[in-house]
């Protein structure tokens, strides 16, 4: 992980390393918002890249987003949120909302 959270490059590298050993993962478990214990939140652009990797390798994403509403208590579904101290951070949509879309 980086200061932006889980990275697509790390996910793909880990997948390929495991696959080379004959143990390709089938599930990716992630806490995209307020990851414990670091509190890191994944930006939407990185989520899109990770989703593309999951599509490429047929990975199931288990998105444990229990902390989103703790950090953004007045959040409304479908609205993209950022944080004032991190203006480039856009949490945006969940992984689940990407189902069925081809992301470019």
N, C-alpha and C positions, 0 to 999 in steps of 0.2 A: 504494500500500500504506500501511497504517497500522501502529501498534505491534501490532495483532492479525493483520497479514498482508493478503492480498488481500481486498477487500470486494466484496460483491454489487453495491452501487451503482456502483462503478468498473467492474466487468465489464459491467454493463448499459449504462452510458454509453458505454464504448468500443465495444461491439457496435453500438449505435445510431448513433454517429458514423461508424463504418466503413460500416454499411449505407446511410446517407444518401449516401455517396460511391460507392455501387454495389459495395462490396467487403466484404460481410458475411462475417465469419469463420465457419468451420465447426468449428474446434478451439480448445479452451482448454487450454493447458499450464500446470500449476501444480506447485509443490513445497510441499505443505501443512504439512510438519513440518520444522523446522530449515532453512528456506529459506536458501540460500547467496547472499550473504555475511552476511546480517543475523542468521540464526539464529531468525527469527520462525516461530512455529507458529500455524496457523489454528485457531480454536475451532470446535467442532462446529456451533454455531448458525449461524455464517457459512457453513460448508460446506453446510448445508441450504438456505440462501438462494441460494447460487451454483448448487447443483444444480437448484433450481426455475427459475432463469434459463436454465440449460442446457436444461432440458426445454422451456421456453417458446420458445426460439429454435433448438431442435434442434442444440445444440452438442455435440460429442464432447469429453469431458474426458479429458485425458491426465494422470494423477496420478503424478508422479514422487516417491514417498515413500521414497527411499533412506535418509533420515536418521532415520526414526522409531525403528528399533531401535538406532541409535547413542545417541539421547537416552533411550530407554526399553529398555535391554538385556534386562530380565526380563519384558517385555510378553507378554501372552497374547492370542491372537486373540479378538475379541468383548468385551474388557474395556475400559471407558472409563477413560482416564488423564488426570490433570492434573499440575501441577507444584506443589510445596510453596510456591514463591515467587510463584505465580500461581494462587490457589485458585479463581478463576472460570474457569480454562482447562480445558476438557474436550475432549481430542482426539477421543475416541470413535471412531466408525466412519469408514471410508474412503469416498470417493465411490463406489467400486465396490460397496460393500455397500448403497448406496441404490438400486441399479438395480431397477426394477420397483415401487418404492413411490411412492405419492402423498403428499408431505410437506405438511402443513398449516401 
